[in-house]
Amino acid sequence: MHRTFRYAWNLISLAGMLLAIVSTCLIIAFLAMEVIMGIDHPYLGLLTFFLFPTMLVTGLLIIPLGMWRVRSKLRDQGKDAEIPPLPRLDLNDPHKMKLTVFFSIATVIFVLLITIATIKGFEFTESTVFCGELCHQVMTPEHTAWSNSPHAKVKCVECHVGPGAEWYVKAKISGLRQVWAVLTHSFPSPIETPIENLRPARDTCEHCHWPEKFYSGRQKIFYHFAPNEQNTPREVNLLIKIGGTPKSPHAMGIHWHIGTEVRYIARDKKRFDIPYIAVKEKDGSITEYMDTANPLTRDEVATGKKRLMDCTDCHNRPTHIYKSPGQEMDENIVSGHIDPSLPYIKKIAVEVLEKPYRTTPEALSSIPGDIREFYARNYPKLAQEKAATISKAIEHILDMYKRNYFPEMKVSWNTYPNHIGHFYTPGCFRCHDGKHKTAKGKVISKDCNICHTVISQIQENIPAGKQVKEFVHPVDIGEELMNTNCSECHMVKGHDVPGGGESASAQNGH
């Protein structure tokens, strides 16, 4: 046997050869499977682009390591006096020439495979499959919410990382900590928000959403259905004053905040309690607003962390959107997915969705029985005549649960507050509460017409054809309409008030 093969004929080198050959075959097979069959699975990607290439490189390193150990051992024992201190490469020797050609071709093939795996591995780490499905239990809520959002065609990295090497490196370092948390089961349930050190929205959101292209208004119709036997329809037609181009004479409306430098101090991590706001005026002066109910001291203002307001202070859930059962039912009824002729369908659906379930399978097995039992007990004839309609409604209600409730991660639709609007959370009223004033008495107004104007409204307590100029609550609650935030009634003990427009006090008989 030639000396070179004699060096390679050892357990270490043979193990390296086997590892390299097997991993090469697996890489080729899995790449072919992905291209030919179109299979896209997070764990297959993890094997193809990380584990198998690592095995290949390890095998290639083990082969010469075993050869070097055998060669050194023979040389130290003096069994072969012709072994020089370093290997000789004599291309005039036909055998060594063949070996050189073989190893050169093999090296090219291996380098090509590793290069492809590296490029594909990079693409894989940038994919939504990697971000959302690899850590299945942890990321299922956010991945599900993303897949049902307006940004479902946008990759995670486009918002969470953005362009540039600096933030890519930061993201991967942060990702390593997250991988360790998953492996050691030390991650919090639910995942905490807001994300610390998130890249400013101006570096990410504004690559698609140009402030210069904002327009002055948008008409939007909100459809609601009452939690009564008839599921009575309600309709609120609003002109939402989105705002004109920032830093121009037309900079007004909601997006005024983007064209003006606004900084604030929040007492809590969720940024609900905002006692201090500072606005930079056009002349460069600073106007400070303080919460008169619970102000900060001047020392607290001086030492407090002042955050520069950006898109995510209001659009804090632009992609990972969870919807309340009331909103889900409104949308499914108005779109025709659920038949509004089913008595109390909205009320009973909200109630069964809001029950505490320990696991998702428990919920999916309990909800259909509860709904069918309700109709069998209260409307036995209808339960038989409209069995198919009830089954269709149950199918959509189960989908609502799967989109918005994840008991394994202690996540439900209300776990992460959405600061857009003010229906279920204080939202706009964190600042626009009528209590933030300057030293001279200037107030951040709570006037509803700053942000939107009622065009029309349809509901039970408004005569047909009557035009309204101000929002009319479905139940007369007097001055509380202006004195009490919507969220104080519509979010009762963390649950959706069935009705999407009826106050908790009204439903409780107060």
C-alpha positions as CSV (number, residue, x, y, z in Angstrom):
1,M,0.0,0.0,0.0
2,H,1.3,3.5,-0.8
3,R,2.6,5.5,2.1
4,T,-0.1,8.2,1.7
5,F,-2.9,5.6,2.0
6,R,-1.0,4.0,4.9
7,Y,-1.2,7.3,6.8
8,A,-4.9,7.6,6.1
9,W,-5.6,4.1,7.1
10,N,-6.6,4.9,10.7
11,L,-9.8,5.2,12.7
12,I,-9.7,9.0,12.9
13,S,-9.1,9.7,9.2
14,L,-11.6,7.0,8.2
15,A,-14.2,8.6,10.5
16,G,-13.5,12.0,8.9
17,M,-13.9,10.5,5.4
18,L,-17.2,8.9,6.3
19,L,-18.4,12.1,7.9
20,A,-17.4,14.2,4.9
21,I,-18.9,11.8,2.4
22,V,-22.2,11.4,4.3
23,S,-22.6,15.1,4.9
24,T,-21.8,15.9,1.2
25,C,-24.5,13.4,0.1
26,L,-27.0,14.8,2.5
27,I,-26.4,18.4,1.4
28,I,-26.8,17.5,-2.2
29,A,-30.0,15.4,-1.5
30,F,-31.6,18.1,0.7
31,L,-30.8,20.9,-1.7
32,A,-32.3,18.8,-4.6
33,M,-35.3,18.1,-2.4
34,E,-35.8,21.9,-1.8
35,V,-35.4,22.8,-5.5
36,I,-37.4,19.9,-7.0
37,M,-40.1,19.4,-4.5
38,G,-40.3,23.0,-3.2
39,I,-40.2,21.9,0.5
40,D,-39.6,24.8,2.8
41,H,-39.4,23.7,6.5
42,P,-37.4,25.4,9.3
43,Y,-35.8,22.2,10.6
44,L,-34.8,21.0,7.1
45,G,-33.1,24.4,6.5
46,L,-31.3,24.1,9.9
47,L,-29.9,20.7,8.8
48,T,-29.1,21.7,5.2
49,F,-27.4,25.0,5.8
50,F,-25.9,24.6,9.3
51,L,-25.6,21.1,10.6
52,F,-24.5,19.2,7.4
53,P,-21.9,21.9,6.3
54,T,-20.5,21.8,9.9
55,M,-20.2,18.1,9.6
56,L,-18.5,18.4,6.2
57,V,-15.9,20.9,7.5
58,T,-15.3,18.8,10.6
59,G,-14.8,15.7,8.6
60,L,-12.3,17.4,6.2
61,L,-10.4,18.6,9.2
62,I,-10.3,15.2,10.9
63,I,-8.8,13.4,7.9
64,P,-5.4,15.2,7.9
65,L,-5.4,15.2,11.7
66,G,-5.5,11.4,11.7
67,M,-2.9,11.2,9.0
68,W,-0.6,13.6,10.9
69,R,-0.9,11.6,14.1
70,V,0.1,8.3,12.3
71,R,2.9,10.0,10.4
72,S,4.3,11.6,13.6
73,K,4.0,8.3,15.5
74,L,6.0,6.4,12.8
75,R,8.6,9.1,12.6
76,D,9.1,9.3,16.4
77,Q,9.4,5.5,16.6
78,G,12.0,5.6,13.8
79,K,10.2,2.8,11.9
80,D,10.5,4.7,8.6
81,A,13.8,6.6,8.2
82,E,12.6,8.1,4.9
83,I,9.9,10.2,6.6
84,P,11.0,13.8,6.3
85,P,9.9,16.5,8.8
86,L,7.5,17.9,6.3
87,P,5.6,16.2,3.4
88,R,7.1,16.4,0.0
89,L,5.1,17.3,-3.1
90,D,6.8,15.9,-6.1
91,L,4.5,16.3,-9.2
92,N,6.9,14.3,-11.3
93,D,5.8,11.3,-9.3
94,P,2.8,10.0,-11.3
95,H,1.1,8.7,-8.2
96,K,1.5,12.0,-6.3
97,M,0.3,13.8,-9.4
98,K,-2.9,11.8,-9.5
99,L,-3.4,12.4,-5.8
100,T,-2.9,16.1,-6.3
101,V,-5.4,16.3,-9.1
102,F,-7.9,14.3,-7.0
103,F,-7.6,16.5,-4.0
104,S,-7.7,19.6,-6.1
105,I,-11.0,18.5,-7.7
106,A,-12.4,17.4,-4.3
107,T,-11.4,20.7,-2.8
108,V,-13.2,22.7,-5.5
109,I,-16.3,20.5,-5.0
110,F,-16.2,20.9,-1.3
111,V,-15.6,24.7,-1.4
112,L,-18.5,25.0,-3.9
113,L,-20.8,23.1,-1.6
114,I,-19.7,25.1,1.4
115,T,-20.1,28.4,-0.6
116,I,-23.6,27.4,-1.7
117,A,-24.6,26.3,1.8
118,T,-23.2,29.6,3.2
119,I,-25.1,31.8,0.8
120,K,-28.3,29.7,1.2
121,G,-27.7,29.7,5.0
122,F,-27.5,33.5,5.0
123,E,-30.8,33.6,3.0
124,F,-32.3,31.2,5.4
125,T,-31.5,33.3,8.4
126,E,-33.1,36.2,6.7
127,S,-36.3,34.3,5.9
128,T,-39.6,34.5,7.8
129,V,-39.5,30.7,8.1
130,F,-36.3,31.0,10.2
131,C,-37.6,33.9,12.3
132,G,-41.1,32.6,12.9
133,E,-41.1,28.8,12.8
134,L,-37.8,27.6,14.0
135,C,-38.5,28.4,17.7
136,H,-42.0,27.0,17.3
137,Q,-43.6,27.5,20.7
138,V,-42.0,30.8,21.5
139,M,-42.7,32.5,18.2
140,T,-46.0,30.9,17.2
141,P,-48.1,33.9,18.5
142,E,-46.1,36.6,16.7
143,H,-45.7,34.5,13.5
144,T,-49.4,33.8,13.4
145,A,-50.3,37.4,13.9
146,W,-47.8,38.5,11.2
147,S,-49.1,36.0,8.7
148,N,-52.6,37.6,9.1
149,S,-51.4,41.2,9.0
150,P,-51.2,43.8,6.2
151,H,-47.4,43.2,6.3
152,A,-47.6,39.4,5.7
153,K,-45.5,39.9,2.4
154,V,-42.8,41.8,4.3
155,K,-39.9,39.8,5.7
156,C,-39.2,40.1,9.5
157,V,-35.7,41.4,8.9
158,E,-36.9,44.3,6.8
159,C,-38.4,45.8,9.9
160,H,-36.4,44.2,12.7
161,V,-33.0,44.6,11.1
162,G,-33.1,46.8,8.1
163,P,-30.2,47.5,5.7
164,G,-26.6,47.8,6.7
165,A,-24.0,45.5,8.2
166,E,-24.0,47.2,11.7
167,W,-27.6,46.2,12.5
168,Y,-27.2,42.8,10.9
169,V,-24.4,42.0,13.3
170,K,-26.4,43.4,16.2
171,A,-29.4,41.3,15.3
172,K,-27.3,38.1,15.1
173,I,-25.7,38.7,18.4
174,S,-29.1,39.3,19.9
175,G,-30.3,36.2,18.1
176,L,-27.7,34.1,19.9
177,R,-29.0,35.2,23.2
178,Q,-32.5,34.3,22.2
179,V,-31.4,30.8,20.9
180,W,-29.7,30.3,24.3
181,A,-32.9,31.3,26.1
182,V,-34.9,28.8,24.0
183,L,-32.5,26.0,24.6
184,T,-32.4,26.6,28.3
185,H,-36.2,27.4,28.5
186,S,-35.4,30.7,30.2
187,F,-37.5,32.8,27.9
188,P,-40.4,34.8,29.4
189,S,-44.0,33.9,28.8
190,P,-45.3,36.0,27.2
191,I,-42.4,37.6,25.4
192,E,-41.9,41.1,26.8
193,T,-42.6,44.2,24.8
194,P,-41.7,46.8,23.7
195,I,-38.4,45.6,22.3
196,E,-35.5,47.4,23.8
197,N,-33.0,49.0,21.4
198,L,-35.3,48.5,18.4
199,R,-33.9,50.2,15.3
200,P,-35.6,53.7,14.8
201,A,-38.6,53.5,12.5
202,R,-37.1,56.2,10.3
203,D,-34.4,53.6,9.3
204,T,-37.0,50.9,8.5
205,C,-40.7,51.9,8.1
206,E,-39.9,55.0,6.1
207,H,-38.2,52.9,3.3
208,C,-41.8,52.1,2.2
209,H,-44.0,54.7,4.0
210,W,-42.7,58.1,2.9
211,P,-43.8,60.9,5.2
212,E,-43.6,63.2,2.1
213,K,-46.5,61.2,0.6
214,F,-48.9,61.3,3.5
215,Y,-52.3,62.7,2.6
216,S,-54.7,64.8,4.5
217,G,-57.6,62.5,5.2
218,R,-59.1,59.0,4.9
219,Q,-62.7,57.9,5.1
220,K,-63.3,54.8,7.1
221,I,-66.5,53.0,8.0
222,F,-66.5,51.0,11.3
223,Y,-69.1,48.2,11.3
224,H,-70.4,46.9,14.6
225,F,-73.1,44.5,15.7
226,A,-75.0,44.7,19.0
227,P,-74.8,41.7,21.4
228,N,-78.6,41.2,21.2
229,E,-80.8,38.5,19.7
230,Q,-81.0,40.3,16.4
231,N,-77.2,41.2,16.2
232,T,-78.4,44.7,15.3
233,P,-76.0,46.4,12.9
234,R,-74.3,49.6,13.7
235,E,-72.2,51.9,11.6
236,V,-69.8,54.7,12.3
237,N,-68.6,56.7,9.2
238,L,-65.5,58.7,10.0
239,L,-63.2,61.1,8.2
240,I,-59.8,60.3,9.8
241,K,-57.5,63.3,9.6
242,I,-54.2,61.5,8.9
243,G,-52.3,64.7,8.1
244,G,-50.4,66.4,5.3
245,T,-46.7,66.5,4.4
246,P,-44.5,66.9,7.5
247,K,-42.5,70.1,7.8
248,S,-44.8,72.0,5.5
249,P,-47.6,74.5,5.9
250,H,-50.0,71.5,5.6
251,A,-48.4,69.6,8.5
252,M,-51.5,68.9,10.6
253,G,-53.7,66.0,11.7
254,I,-52.4,62.8,13.2
255,H,-49.1,62.7,11.3
256,W,-48.2,66.1,12.6
257,H,-46.3,64.1,15.2
258,I,-43.9,62.8,12.5
259,G,-43.0,66.3,11.2
260,T,-42.4,67.7,14.7
261,E,-39.7,66.7,17.2
262,V,-41.5,65.4,20.2
263,R,-39.8,63.8,23.2
264,Y,-41.4,62.3,26.2
265,I,-40.7,60.5,29.5
266,A,-42.6,57.3,30.4
267,R,-42.9,56.0,33.9
268,D,-43.6,52.4,32.9
269,K,-42.1,50.0,30.4
270,K,-45.3,49.7,28.4
271,R,-45.3,53.5,27.9
272,F,-48.9,53.9,29.2
273,D,-48.0,56.5,31.8
274,I,-46.5,59.6,30.1
275,P,-46.2,62.4,32.6
276,Y,-43.9,64.6,30.6
277,I,-43.9,65.8,26.9
278,A,-41.5,68.2,25.2
279,V,-42.3,69.7,21.8
280,K,-39.6,71.5,19.7
281,E,-41.3,74.5,18.1
282,K,-40.4,75.9,14.6
283,D,-38.3,78.6,16.2
284,G,-36.2,76.0,18.1
285,S,-37.8,76.7,21.5
286,I,-39.0,73.8,23.7
287,T,-42.6,73.7,25.0
288,E,-43.0,71.4,28.0
289,Y,-46.2,69.7,29.0
290,M,-46.6,68.2,32.4
291,D,-49.3,65.8,33.7
292,T,-51.1,68.0,36.3
293,A,-52.6,65.0,38.1
294,N,-49.2,63.3,38.8
295,P,-46.3,65.6,37.6
296,L,-42.6,64.8,37.7
297,T,-40.2,66.9,39.7
298,R,-37.7,69.0,37.8
299,D,-34.9,66.6,38.9
300,E,-36.9,63.7,37.5
301,V,-37.3,65.5,34.2
302,A,-33.6,66.3,34.1
303,T,-32.6,62.8,34.8
304,G,-35.4,60.9,33.1
305,K,-34.9,59.0,29.8
306,K,-36.4,61.2,27.1
307,R,-37.6,59.1,24.1
308,L,-37.8,60.7,20.6
309,M,-41.3,59.9,19.4
310,D,-41.5,58.0,16.1
311,C,-44.0,55.8,14.2
312,T,-43.9,52.9,16.6
313,D,-45.1,55.0,19.5
314,C,-48.5,54.9,18.0
315,H,-48.2,52.1,15.4
316,N,-46.6,49.8,18.0
317,R,-48.4,46.8,16.5
318,P,-48.2,47.4,12.8
319,T,-47.6,43.8,11.9
320,H,-48.1,41.5,14.9
321,I,-51.8,42.4,15.2
322,Y,-54.2,40.6,17.5
323,K,-57.9,41.4,17.3
324,S,-60.5,41.3,20.1
325,P,-63.3,38.7,19.7
326,G,-65.8,41.6,19.3
327,Q,-63.8,43.0,16.4
328,E,-63.3,39.6,14.9
329,M,-67.1,38.9,15.0
330,D,-67.9,42.3,13.5
331,E,-65.6,41.7,10.6
332,N,-66.8,38.1,10.0
333,I,-70.5,39.1,10.1
334,V,-70.1,42.1,7.8
335,S,-68.0,40.1,5.4
336,G,-70.7,37.3,5.2
337,H,-68.6,34.6,6.9
338,I,-71.0,34.3,9.8
339,D,-74.8,34.6,9.4
340,P,-76.2,37.5,11.5
341,S,-79.6,35.7,11.6
342,L,-78.3,33.3,14.2
343,P,-79.7,34.7,17.5
344,Y,-77.1,36.1,19.9
345,I,-74.2,34.7,17.7
346,K,-71.9,37.6,18.5
347,K,-72.6,37.6,22.2
348,I,-72.2,33.8,22.6
349,A,-69.1,33.8,20.4
350,V,-67.3,36.5,22.5
351,E,-68.3,34.7,25.7
352,V,-66.9,31.3,24.6
353,L,-63.7,32.8,23.2
354,E,-63.0,34.7,26.4
355,K,-63.3,31.7,28.6
356,P,-60.0,30.7,30.2
357,Y,-58.6,27.6,28.6
358,R,-55.4,25.9,29.7
359,T,-54.4,24.7,26.2
360,T,-55.3,25.3,22.6
361,P,-56.6,21.7,22.1
362,E,-58.9,22.2,25.1
363,A,-60.3,25.4,23.6
364,L,-60.8,23.9,20.2
365,S,-62.7,20.9,21.6
366,S,-64.8,22.9,24.0
367,I,-66.0,25.9,21.9
368,P,-68.0,23.9,19.3
369,G,-69.9,22.0,22.1
370,D,-70.7,25.2,24.0
371,I,-72.1,26.9,20.9
372,R,-74.2,24.0,19.8
373,E,-75.4,23.4,23.3
374,F,-76.6,27.0,23.5
375,Y,-78.7,26.7,20.4
376,A,-80.0,23.3,21.2
377,R,-81.2,24.5,24.6
378,N,-82.6,27.9,23.6
379,Y,-83.5,27.5,19.9
380,P,-84.0,23.7,19.3
381,K,-85.9,24.1,16.0
382,L,-83.3,26.6,14.6
383,A,-80.5,24.3,15.8
384,Q,-81.8,21.6,13.4
385,E,-82.8,23.8,10.5
386,K,-79.6,25.8,10.5
387,A,-77.1,23.1,11.6
388,A,-74.9,23.8,8.6
389,T,-74.9,27.6,9.2
390,I,-74.0,27.0,12.9
391,S,-71.2,24.7,11.9
392,K,-69.8,27.3,9.5
393,A,-70.0,29.9,12.2
394,I,-68.1,27.6,14.6
395,E,-65.4,27.0,12.0
396,H,-64.7,30.7,11.7
397,I,-64.9,31.2,15.5
398,L,-62.3,28.5,16.0
399,D,-60.1,30.3,13.4
400,M,-60.5,33.4,15.6
401,Y,-59.2,31.6,18.6
402,K,-56.2,30.2,16.7
403,R,-55.3,33.7,15.5
404,N,-55.6,35.5,18.8
405,Y,-55.2,33.1,21.7
406,F,-52.1,31.1,22.6
407,P,-52.4,29.8,26.2
408,E,-49.1,27.8,26.0
409,M,-47.3,31.2,25.8
410,K,-49.9,33.0,28.0
411,V,-50.8,35.2,25.1
412,S,-54.2,36.4,24.1
413,W,-55.5,39.3,22.0
414,N,-55.1,41.8,24.8
415,T,-51.6,40.8,26.0
416,Y,-49.9,43.4,23.9
417,P,-51.6,46.8,23.9
418,N,-52.2,48.5,20.6
419,H,-51.8,52.3,20.9
420,I,-53.6,53.1,17.6
421,G,-56.9,54.7,18.6
422,H,-58.3,54.5,22.1
423,F,-61.0,51.8,22.1
424,Y,-59.3,49.0,24.2
425,T,-56.3,50.9,25.5
426,P,-55.7,54.5,26.4
427,G,-53.8,54.9,23.1
428,C,-54.0,58.6,22.0
429,F,-55.3,59.5,25.5
430,R,-52.0,58.8,27.0
431,C,-51.1,62.4,26.0
432,H,-54.4,63.8,24.7
433,D,-56.2,63.5,28.0
434,G,-56.8,67.2,28.7
435,K,-54.5,67.0,31.8
436,H,-51.1,67.8,30.2
437,K,-50.4,71.5,30.5
438,T,-47.6,73.9,30.1
439,A,-46.6,76.4,32.9
440,K,-48.7,79.0,31.0
441,G,-51.8,76.8,31.0
442,K,-51.7,75.6,27.4
443,V,-53.4,72.1,27.2
444,I,-53.0,69.1,25.0
445,S,-56.6,68.9,23.9
446,K,-58.8,65.8,24.2
447,D,-61.2,67.1,21.5
448,C,-62.2,64.1,19.3
449,N,-62.4,66.4,16.2
450,I,-58.7,66.9,16.2
451,C,-58.2,63.5,14.7
452,H,-61.5,62.6,13.1
453,T,-64.9,63.9,12.2
454,V,-68.2,62.0,12.2
455,I,-69.7,61.9,8.7
456,S,-72.7,59.7,9.6
457,Q,-73.8,57.2,12.2
458,I,-76.4,54.4,12.1
459,Q,-77.6,52.6,15.3
460,E,-80.7,51.9,17.4
461,N,-80.8,55.2,19.3
462,I,-80.4,57.4,16.2
463,P,-83.6,58.1,14.2
464,A,-83.4,56.9,10.6
465,G,-82.1,59.6,8.3
466,K,-80.9,61.9,11.1
467,Q,-77.4,63.4,10.5
468,V,-75.1,63.6,13.5
469,K,-72.1,65.8,13.9
470,E,-70.7,64.3,17.1
471,F,-70.3,60.6,18.0
472,V,-73.4,59.2,19.7
473,H,-72.9,56.4,22.2
474,P,-75.2,53.4,21.7
475,V,-76.3,53.9,25.4
476,D,-76.8,57.3,26.9
477,I,-73.9,57.7,29.4
478,G,-74.1,61.4,29.7
479,E,-71.0,63.4,30.5
480,E,-69.0,60.1,31.0
481,L,-68.6,60.0,27.2
482,M,-66.1,62.9,27.5
483,N,-64.8,62.3,31.1
484,T,-64.1,58.5,30.8
485,N,-61.7,56.9,28.4
486,C,-63.3,54.3,26.1
487,S,-60.9,51.6,27.3
488,E,-62.0,52.0,30.9
489,C,-65.4,50.4,29.9
490,H,-64.6,48.3,26.8
491,M,-61.7,46.5,28.5
492,V,-63.2,45.0,31.7
493,K,-60.6,43.0,33.7
494,G,-58.7,42.4,30.6
495,H,-61.6,41.1,28.6
496,D,-63.5,42.3,25.6
497,V,-66.9,43.7,26.4
498,P,-69.3,41.9,24.0
499,G,-71.0,44.4,21.8
500,G,-68.2,46.5,20.2
501,G,-70.0,49.7,21.1
502,E,-72.0,49.1,24.3
503,S,-70.5,50.2,27.6
504,A,-69.7,47.8,30.4
505,S,-71.8,49.8,32.7
506,A,-74.8,49.5,30.4
507,Q,-74.4,45.8,30.1
508,N,-74.0,45.4,33.8
509,G,-77.2,47.4,34.4
510,H,-75.6,50.5,35.8
